[in-house]
Amino acid sequence: MTELRSAIFLDFDNLVSGLRDGAGPEFALRFAEKPEAWLAPLLGDRPRRALLRRCYMNPAGTMEDGDGSRVRYAEFRWVMMAAGFEVMDCPKLTRLKNAADVRIALDAMEAMLSPLTRYDEFILLSTDSDFVPLLQRLRAADRRTRLVAHPAVGRVVSSAADEVIGLDVMAGWLGWEPQREAGPDFGAPNTADLLAVVRDIMLEAEEPLHLSHLGQMLRNRTGVTLRGSDFAGQGSLDAMLAAAGGFIRRDGPGGGHVLRPEWADQAPESTEAA
């Protein structure tokens, strides 16, 4: 079998969030602490050399450490470097986005056009659906593509890649086993799971969230949309926000903003559209 020359692009924040929501904080932490546990099976199914390895990380991001405390992503920098990754700092540029997806797309295109090395394969580790145009462009350039994403990723995204590896498979490499009766799971999210994700998103937000951003973040984390889930089984947006934690919708352009109860007294003009 011909040895592939591969390039790996890892959206660290995105994968950690996906594993946390699907398998639990323990496995998200294991992913960050022991990259060799998932890197070996990811690369070992056929002869390949991962010539380019880049990890895009918001150093100020945090995750649970298993003891009720939180640890900054920056503490995993050296672990990722020891696994051969070049770590690219991607701090938040707005209250929601760190632009990792844009940087990955630009770097992947630069690698594809490199006059020095022809990369046969591009491996993207991200559940962000924004990569569909990149995957299509790479395929058109006769490059093989692999995508590590949420197992419920939509058909448009999965059809754009030559191979899709579900986060549930990656979690299995880390020792996770699905629990059908209790606990987080990568299966189709139930109502309680979806409400919990909405609650987490709102509690992590530093300012009121534009409705479109809330919907995008829910889709990135669960693979379903607000309308597609019938608003987490509640029948309406306002009912979902109330059930998730008493959150409030304020009308405005593009669907308006969603606020935590303590932000209810903010002036409307203080909520910026994204």
C-alpha positions in Angstrom: 0.0 0.0 0.0 1.4 3.4 -1.0 2.4 5.5 2.0 0.3 8.7 2.3 1.7 12.0 3.1 -0.8 13.6 5.4 -1.6 16.9 7.0 -3.6 17.1 10.2 -5.6 20.1 11.4 -7.1 19.9 14.9 -9.7 22.3 16.2 -8.9 21.6 19.9 -11.7 23.6 21.5 -14.3 22.1 19.1 -13.2 18.5 19.8 -13.0 19.0 23.5 -16.5 20.4 23.6 -17.9 17.6 21.4 -16.3 14.8 23.5 -17.5 16.5 26.7 -21.1 16.7 25.5 -21.1 13.2 24.0 -18.9 11.1 26.2 -18.4 13.2 29.3 -15.7 15.4 30.9 -13.5 12.4 31.8 -13.0 11.5 28.1 -12.6 15.1 27.0 -9.8 15.4 29.5 -8.2 12.2 28.4 -8.3 13.4 24.8 -6.3 16.5 25.9 -3.9 14.7 28.2 -3.1 11.6 26.1 -3.1 12.5 22.4 -1.1 9.3 21.6 -4.2 7.3 22.7 -6.3 8.6 19.7 -3.5 9.6 17.3 -2.2 6.1 16.9 -5.5 4.5 15.7 -6.3 7.6 13.7 -3.0 7.3 11.7 -2.5 3.5 12.0 -5.1 2.1 9.6 -2.7 2.3 6.7 0.9 3.5 5.9 1.1 7.2 6.2 3.4 10.0 7.4 1.7 12.9 9.2 4.1 15.5 7.9 2.1 18.5 9.0 0.4 18.5 12.4 -1.3 21.7 13.6 -3.5 22.2 16.7 -5.6 25.4 16.9 -6.3 26.3 20.5 -7.8 29.2 22.5 -5.2 29.3 25.4 -7.8 30.9 27.7 -10.4 28.2 27.2 -11.1 25.9 30.2 -12.4 22.4 30.8 -13.3 20.3 33.8 -10.4 18.3 35.4 -12.5 15.6 37.1 -12.2 17.1 40.6 -14.7 19.9 40.2 -12.1 22.4 39.1 -11.2 23.8 35.7 -7.9 23.7 33.8 -6.9 26.1 31.1 -6.3 24.7 27.6 -2.9 26.4 27.6 -1.8 23.7 30.1 -2.1 21.1 27.3 0.2 23.0 24.9 3.3 21.0 25.8 1.4 17.7 25.6 0.3 18.5 22.1 3.8 19.6 21.1 5.2 16.4 22.5 2.8 14.6 20.1 4.3 16.4 17.2 1.8 19.2 16.8 2.5 22.9 16.1 0.2 24.7 18.5 -1.5 27.8 17.0 -2.9 30.3 19.5 -6.5 31.2 18.6 -7.8 33.6 21.3 -11.4 34.7 21.0 -11.8 37.6 18.6 -15.5 38.1 19.6 -17.5 36.8 22.5 -18.1 33.5 20.6 -15.6 33.0 17.9 -11.8 32.4 17.9 -11.5 32.2 14.1 -9.9 28.7 14.3 -12.1 27.5 11.4 -10.9 30.3 9.2 -7.3 29.8 10.0 -7.6 26.1 9.4 -9.1 26.7 6.0 -6.4 29.2 5.0 -3.6 26.9 6.3 -5.1 23.8 4.5 -5.3 25.7 1.2 -1.7 26.9 1.7 -0.6 23.4 2.3 -2.5 22.1 -0.8 -0.7 24.7 -3.0 2.7 24.2 -1.4 5.4 23.8 -4.1 7.6 21.9 -1.6 5.4 19.0 -0.6 2.4 17.3 -2.1 0.1 16.3 0.7 -2.0 13.3 -0.4 -4.4 13.5 2.5 -6.0 16.2 4.7 -7.4 15.1 8.1 -9.7 17.7 9.7 -10.7 17.2 13.4 -13.7 19.5 13.8 -17.5 19.2 13.9 -17.9 22.6 12.3 -20.0 22.4 9.2 -18.3 25.5 7.8 -15.6 23.2 6.4 -17.8 21.8 3.6 -16.4 24.3 0.9 -12.8 23.4 2.0 -13.5 19.7 1.8 -15.0 20.1 -1.7 -12.0 22.1 -2.9 -9.6 19.6 -1.6 -11.5 16.7 -3.3 -11.5 18.7 -6.6 -7.7 19.0 -6.3 -7.5 15.2 -6.1 -6.6 15.1 -2.3 -8.0 12.5 0.0 -10.0 13.9 3.0 -10.9 12.5 6.4 -13.2 14.3 8.8 -13.5 13.5 12.5 -16.9 14.9 13.6 -20.0 14.3 15.6 -21.6 11.0 14.5 -24.9 12.8 13.7 -23.2 15.2 11.2 -25.5 16.0 8.3 -25.4 14.4 4.9 -24.1 17.5 3.2 -21.0 17.5 5.5 -20.4 13.7 5.4 -20.7 13.6 1.6 -18.1 16.3 1.2 -15.4 14.1 2.8 -14.0 10.8 1.6 -14.2 9.3 5.1 -16.0 10.4 8.3 -14.9 9.2 11.7 -17.4 9.8 14.4 -16.5 11.3 17.7 -18.1 8.2 19.3 -15.4 6.1 17.5 -12.6 8.5 18.8 -14.2 8.3 22.3 -14.0 4.5 22.0 -10.3 4.8 21.4 -10.1 6.6 24.7 -12.0 3.9 26.6 -15.5 5.2 26.4 -18.5 2.8 26.0 -22.0 4.0 25.2 -24.5 4.0 28.0 -28.0 3.7 26.8 -29.8 4.1 30.1 -28.0 7.0 31.7 -25.2 9.5 31.2 -24.1 11.4 28.1 -24.2 9.6 24.8 -23.4 10.3 21.1 -26.7 8.9 20.0 -29.6 11.1 18.9 -29.9 13.6 21.7 -33.1 13.4 23.8 -35.0 16.3 25.1 -33.2 16.5 28.4 -29.8 16.3 26.7 -30.7 19.2 24.3 -32.0 21.4 27.1 -28.8 20.7 29.0 -26.7 21.8 26.0 -28.7 25.0 25.6 -28.3 25.6 29.3 -24.5 25.1 29.1 -24.2 27.4 26.1 -26.0 30.2 27.8 -24.1 29.8 31.1 -20.8 29.9 29.2 -21.8 33.0 27.3 -20.3 36.3 28.5 -23.0 38.5 26.8 -26.5 38.0 25.3 -26.3 35.5 22.4 -27.8 36.3 19.0 -30.3 33.6 18.2 -28.5 32.4 15.1 -25.3 31.9 17.2 -27.3 29.9 19.7 -28.6 27.7 16.9 -25.2 27.2 15.3 -23.6 26.3 18.6 -26.4 23.8 19.3 -25.9 22.2 15.9 -22.1 22.1 16.3 -22.4 20.3 19.7 -25.3 17.9 19.0 -25.7 17.7 15.2 -29.3 18.9 15.4 -30.9 22.3 14.7 -33.4 24.2 16.8 -36.3 23.6 14.4 -35.2 20.1 13.6 -35.4 19.2 17.3 -38.8 20.9 17.6 -37.0 23.3 19.9 -35.7 20.5 22.2 -39.1 18.9 22.1 -40.8 22.0 23.6 -42.7 23.1 20.6 -41.5 26.7 20.6 -38.4 28.8 21.2 -39.8 30.6 24.2 -40.9 27.3 25.8 -37.4 25.8 25.2 -35.7 28.8 26.7 -37.9 28.7 29.8 -37.4 24.9 30.3 -33.6 25.2 29.8 -33.2 27.7 32.6 -35.6 30.7 32.4 -33.7 32.4 29.6 -35.3 35.3 27.8 -35.6 36.2 24.2 -35.4 39.8 23.1 -36.8 40.7 19.7 -34.5 42.2 17.1 -33.0 41.7 13.7 -32.3 38.1 12.6 -34.4 36.7 15.5 -33.0 38.9 18.3 -30.9 37.9 21.3 -31.2 35.4 24.1 -30.4 36.6 27.6 -29.8 35.1 31.0 -32.4 36.3 33.6 -29.8 38.5 35.3 -29.3 40.4 32.0 -33.0 41.3 31.6 -32.4 44.9 32.6 -29.8 45.5 30.0 -30.7 48.2 27.5 -31.6 46.7 24.1 -28.9 48.7 22.3 -26.2 46.9 24.5 -26.9 43.6 22.8 -24.7 43.7 19.7 -25.7 41.7 16.6 -23.0 39.3 15.6 
